Amino acid sequence: MEYAWWLQRERPYIEAANIQVRAVAIGDRTAGQKFCDYTGFPPEHLYIDPTAAIHRQLSLYKGLSVSFPGLSTRQSGYLNLLLMCAGIGSPGTLKEVFRGYIGDRSAPQLISDDEVIKAKPLPALSGDAFKLAGGKGFQRPFELATLRLRNMSEVLSNWQTYMPDAMYLTQRGATFLIGASSGSAPEIVYEWRDHNILGFAENMSDPLSFLENYVADYRQAADGKPIATSRAI
């Protein structure tokens, strides 16, 4: 959900650069539609893989997968997820959790001053309130944590819909940027494989920074600056 939020944030520039975004999700059609309704991700660009077959084909990290004596597969899945959230089998998770609370001056401001955030069980918060936690123009303390709380509230409120099979709770994903050139086969020009909870990007301060070479011109145009020589993947 957090990754989808970033994609929505940068969507105008991504589309202007003619970058086609496609996602593969583990689950079923109902879960996929719920995800799209919440995040705004285009449902026609989301593919469903109920058994994580493509994750296995790509040898992606399946996460902690200990079979605990006396526990069912579903119960073991939940326990493995909790252990990963605590940093076990999930290096860097706790550091990323803390970054959401203490802020990050190398990351952009996430919530605009006039935006109202509803993240249960907290009362509705105005984006203006985060200036009290440190200013503006960068990721303020508690700003990212509030967005993550909103996502967590959405998932927990619809747990059975989002998580139809606990077997794949700990499965990690990946990002692949594929370039197509005439007369040759597609080429992977960038990839990142997740190894932990909250580690969906190489640079979590700016998760889509790997696209900057392709969207920079369009961002400049939006800011009223002249466009340099256009780039293509």
C-alpha positions as MATLAB code, in Angstrom:
seq = 'MEYAWWLQRERPYIEAANIQVRAVAIGDRTAGQKFCDYTGFPPEHLYIDPTAAIHRQLSLYKGLSVSFPGLSTRQSGYLNLLLMCAGIGSPGTLKEVFRGYIGDRSAPQLISDDEVIKAKPLPALSGDAFKLAGGKGFQRPFELATLRLRNMSEVLSNWQTYMPDAMYLTQRGATFLIGASSGSAPEIVYEWRDHNILGFAENMSDPLSFLENYVADYRQAADGKPIATSRAI';
ca = [
       0.000    0.000    0.000;
       2.847    2.343    0.788;
       4.469    1.593   -2.565;
       1.150    2.236   -4.333;
       0.899    5.569   -2.491;
       4.253    6.644   -3.921;
       3.243    5.531   -7.403;
       0.069    7.600   -7.166;
       2.063   10.593   -5.942;
       4.396   10.437   -8.944;
       1.823    9.176  -11.432;
       1.651   12.327  -13.619;
       5.414   12.248  -14.229;
       5.523    8.475  -14.701;
       2.770    8.606  -17.297;
       4.357   11.609  -19.031;
       7.586    9.610  -19.349;
       5.566    6.759  -20.903;
       6.574    4.324  -18.170;
       4.042    1.512  -17.936;
       3.450    0.335  -14.360;
       2.256   -3.218  -13.763;
       1.913   -5.022  -10.437;
       1.497   -8.662   -9.467;
      -0.254   -9.328   -6.166;
      -0.701  -12.483   -4.132;
      -4.353  -13.096   -3.289;
      -7.644  -13.289   -5.115;
      -9.769  -11.001   -7.252;
     -11.709   -9.659   -4.258;
      -8.509   -8.687   -2.443;
      -7.144   -7.082   -5.586;
     -10.245   -4.971   -6.104;
     -10.212   -3.890   -2.459;
      -6.580   -2.857   -2.810;
      -7.321   -0.813   -5.931;
     -10.340    0.851   -4.333;
      -8.223    1.948   -1.376;
      -5.013    2.971   -3.132;
      -6.344    4.219   -6.452;
      -4.100    1.776   -8.311;
      -5.615    1.018  -11.758;
      -7.237   -2.440  -11.551;
      -6.474   -3.122  -15.210;
      -2.764   -2.916  -14.346;
      -2.937   -5.352  -11.429;
      -2.409   -9.067  -11.999;
      -3.392  -11.660   -9.417;
      -1.231  -14.671   -8.568;
      -3.060  -16.731   -5.892;
      -0.139  -19.080   -5.187;
       2.884  -16.745   -5.544;
       4.071  -18.794   -8.516;
       5.908  -15.893  -10.141;
       7.661  -15.105   -6.859;
       9.067  -18.639   -6.810;
      10.060  -18.458  -10.478;
      11.988  -15.267   -9.748;
      13.532  -16.778   -6.580;
      12.259  -13.934   -4.417;
      12.767  -14.038   -0.661;
       9.876  -15.939    0.867;
      10.542  -14.513    4.303;
      10.704  -16.344    7.585;
       8.979  -19.687    7.080;
       9.487  -21.730   10.225;
       7.029  -24.570   10.832;
       6.305  -24.452   14.549;
       5.364  -27.732   16.256;
       1.736  -27.825   17.313;
       0.737  -24.890   15.102;
      -1.194  -25.029   11.860;
       0.220  -23.580    8.650;
      -1.970  -20.524    9.147;
      -0.857  -20.035   12.758;
       2.803  -20.491   11.806;
       2.342  -17.878    9.083;
       1.052  -15.337   11.593;
       3.878  -16.045   14.038;
       6.512  -15.791   11.309;
       5.067  -12.429   10.289;
       5.195  -11.138   13.867;
       8.815  -12.254   14.199;
       9.725  -10.486   10.968;
       8.028   -7.323   12.205;
      10.380   -7.571   15.193;
      13.355   -7.751   12.842;
      13.958  -11.512   12.934;
      14.685  -12.752    9.419;
      13.958   -9.202    8.312;
      17.115   -7.051    8.552;
      16.529   -3.322    8.635;
      12.858   -3.486    9.594;
      13.170   -1.859   13.018;
      15.350    0.927   11.612;
      12.687    1.654    9.015;
       9.930    1.599   11.638;
      11.821    4.156   13.738;
      12.404    6.351   10.678;
       8.648    6.692   10.392;
       8.505    8.180   13.889;
      11.649   10.303   14.103;
      11.404   11.792   10.608;
      13.870   11.966    7.742;
      15.348   15.213    6.440;
      16.541   13.465    3.277;
      12.952   12.502    2.388;
      10.310   14.834    0.934;
       7.307   16.149    2.832;
       4.599   13.498    2.567;
       1.430   15.270    3.698;
       0.452   18.660    2.311;
      -0.482   21.415    4.746;
      -4.139   21.462    3.662;
      -4.601   17.680    3.634;
      -6.692   15.943    6.306;
      -5.479   12.493    7.357;
      -7.831    9.977    8.947;
      -5.864    7.195   10.593;
      -7.901    5.296   13.164;
      -7.807    5.228   16.145;
      -6.319    8.745   15.971;
      -8.632   11.700   15.405;
      -8.509   13.363   11.994;
      -5.264   15.308   11.623;
      -4.601   18.334    9.469;
      -1.378   18.238    7.502;
      -0.659   21.639    8.984;
      -0.257   19.985   12.399;
       2.951   18.241   11.349;
       4.707   21.599   11.072;
       4.600   21.663   14.865;
       6.734   18.519   14.874;
       9.602   20.132   13.019;
       8.721   22.391   10.121;
       7.999   21.674    6.473;
       9.662   20.642    3.238;
      10.904   17.267    4.520;
       9.498   14.145    6.185;
       8.540   15.341    9.659;
       8.447   13.194   12.833;
       5.366   10.941   12.954;
       4.397   11.865    9.376;
       5.264    8.533    7.754;
       4.127    6.632   10.848;
       0.692    8.252   10.493;
       0.380    7.163    6.869;
       1.428    3.647    7.846;
      -1.121    3.630   10.658;
      -3.805    4.525    8.126;
      -2.746    1.606    5.939;
      -2.611   -0.760    8.902;
      -6.101    0.279    9.971;
      -7.384   -0.454    6.470;
      -5.786   -3.913    6.404;
      -6.836   -4.939    9.909;
     -10.398   -3.752    9.278;
     -10.557   -5.970    6.186;
      -8.142   -8.714    7.176;
     -10.035  -11.679    5.734;
     -10.393   -9.883    2.416;
      -6.758   -8.871    2.094;
      -5.254  -12.060    3.529;
      -7.158  -15.075    2.159;
      -4.163  -17.398    2.677;
      -1.703  -16.987    5.566;
       0.799  -19.239    3.796;
       2.141  -16.255    1.862;
       2.102  -13.612    4.598;
       5.888  -13.329    4.742;
       6.572  -13.526    1.001;
       8.630  -10.550   -0.157;
       8.414   -8.933   -3.566;
      10.611   -7.072   -6.025;
      10.779   -4.198   -8.491;
      11.942   -4.600  -12.071;
      12.397   -1.770  -14.558;
      12.333   -3.275  -18.029;
      13.486   -1.329  -21.044;
      12.311   -2.173  -24.540;
      14.316   -1.232  -27.608;
      13.424   -1.883  -31.219;
      15.047   -4.933  -32.717;
      16.124   -6.511  -29.438;
      14.634   -8.375  -26.513;
      13.478   -6.441  -23.425;
      16.248   -5.769  -20.935;
      16.106   -5.428  -17.162;
      17.743   -2.062  -16.517;
      17.077   -1.968  -12.773;
      15.941   -4.398  -10.116;
      15.424   -4.432   -6.374;
      14.518   -7.532   -4.365;
      12.895   -7.043   -0.979;
      14.545   -8.713    2.001;
      12.504   -7.346    4.877;
       9.224   -5.902    6.056;
       8.959   -2.234    4.947;
      11.887   -2.712    2.578;
      10.150   -2.463   -0.772;
      12.709   -0.007   -2.198;
      16.463    0.404   -2.304;
      16.098    3.994   -1.098;
      13.174    4.179    1.304;
      13.638    7.931    1.723;
      12.689    8.279   -1.948;
      11.405    4.886   -3.154;
      11.054    5.926   -6.799;
      14.461    7.583   -7.084;
      15.500    4.863   -9.545;
      13.115    6.509  -12.029;
      14.542    9.998  -11.640;
      16.566    9.886  -14.861;
      13.360    9.216  -16.777;
      10.942   11.609  -15.070;
      13.229   14.548  -14.230;
      12.438   16.459  -17.425;
       8.703   16.206  -16.854;
       9.059   17.263  -13.235;
      10.979   20.334  -14.391;
       8.261   21.121  -16.930;
       5.635   20.951  -14.189;
       7.729   23.429  -12.200;
       7.862   25.777  -15.180;
      11.488   25.012  -16.043;
      12.708   24.305  -19.600;
      12.834   20.655  -20.627;
      16.242   19.200  -21.374;
      16.871   16.452  -23.903;
      14.216   13.822  -23.271;
      15.224   10.435  -21.962;
      13.776    7.018  -22.683;
      14.120    3.647  -21.065;
];
